[in-house]
Amino acid sequence: RRVHGDLINMSLKAIECIETHLKQYPQYAERLASIKKLYEERLWYELTEQVLGYTFTLEKEQPGNVLVQFYELFIRDLETRINYLKYARMVVSTSRRFEKRNEANDFLIKIKDRLGISKEAQLLLRIEIIANKLYETTVVELGDQLVQIKEEIEKCPGADSLLYSEVYRVHALYFFKRKQHEEFYLYALQYLAYTPAANIEQAEKIQWSVRMGMAAILGKKIYNIGELVEKEILKSLTATEYVWLYDIMQAFNGARVQEFYKAVETYKSNIEEHPEIKSNVEHMYVKIRILALLDLIFTRQKEDRNISFELISKISEVKIEEVELLVMKAMSLGLIKGEIDQVESIVKVTWMKPRVLDMQRIQIMKDTIDKWKVKVQANLKDLEDKTRDIAKPQSSRLKYLSLIHI
């Protein structure tokens, strides 16, 4: 009876909460009316989506502890009635409205312990707990915990993509705070791969684009910049003060040396405002020259990969005597394989690391395949003609033998 009475009291408080919100926030009247109706009719599945959306709205638009109070008076009543993972998403949103990170984590830990029945819900809350800890420390143990969580997600059959999105997001932030540019860039790309652009706020799009653009420039081993440039999110920079970063990224992706030099000169003042970029300008010059070399190799036919020092010098805009050093740098980075013939002054390329292709490079590949098809067809026709010539005498000989037998 006591349990039944508690449930009735919670239900009454939930209805009162919705009615209070209807008075206080008329701009949400339509959604709140729908929530109230669905709650009264006990349509939990439909109610979940409505409450989830309203929770996100309160998190983004209402300051203070409005969402925390809404959780205590309404969302908490849904704990055993709706999908646990979606309930955990509401809990995560609520935790972000706490003033102090340690209070948020206390809140998350308490609910995590109650959601032992759902592995996915617990994993989501564990990820958010680590995210809060990153504001205070970046100890290696947090990175190890994220690796363990990812392994646990992979063991969950049909795990929700949200879990991958969140674990990659937080892991990327972990590497960002540790200034590990290559790792941050790779995990941030994974985060974007699992996260629809529509789910990322405009301000967040700009922040991720700036951080990833900087990492792509500063990362000593990052040469596959096309992966970021092809993302719609990067275009968010075009209408901001970071348009300079967007233009430099475009020059890098196109492997256009002169365009890059021009961008560096045009945006000199912007670069000087970022000490880490300013101190790595020479590295940027080396990177654009290597990218130009890679682009040159890509445009060559497989049987035409013996490239002269003179051509590399012209395309990469380095002195002849610096070509060998540039090629050795590309080899040491694992971007190409081959050998350098100092006597003939040529580079024999046998392998090139795969890259993300834009439409222009896809067209080049298409043209290459078309040429290969023509060559194969010509060889096939030649083989058929030769086979026909061989078959004719053989046919006559068989006919002659048949006549002798008769």
Secondary structure as UniProt FT lines:
FT   HELIX           2..24
FT   HELIX           26..28
FT   HELIX           29..40
FT   TURN            41..42
FT   HELIX           44..61
FT   TURN            64..65
FT   HELIX           66..73
FT   HELIX           75..78
FT   TURN            79..81
FT   HELIX           84..95
FT   TURN            96..97
FT   HELIX           101..114
FT   TURN            115..117
FT   HELIX           119..133
FT   TURN            134..136
FT   HELIX           140..155
FT   TURN            157..158
FT   HELIX           161..177
FT   TURN            178..179
FT   HELIX           181..194
FT   HELIX           197..199
FT   HELIX           202..218
FT   TURN            220..221
FT   HELIX           226..229
FT   HELIX           232..237
FT   TURN            238..239
FT   TURN            241..242
FT   HELIX           243..254
FT   HELIX           257..266
FT   HELIX           268..272
FT   HELIX           275..278
FT   TURN            279..280
FT   HELIX           281..299
FT   HELIX           302..304
FT   STRAND          306..308
FT   HELIX           309..316
FT   HELIX           320..332
FT   TURN            333..334
FT   STRAND          336..341
FT   TURN            342..345
FT   STRAND          346..352
FT   HELIX           359..405
//
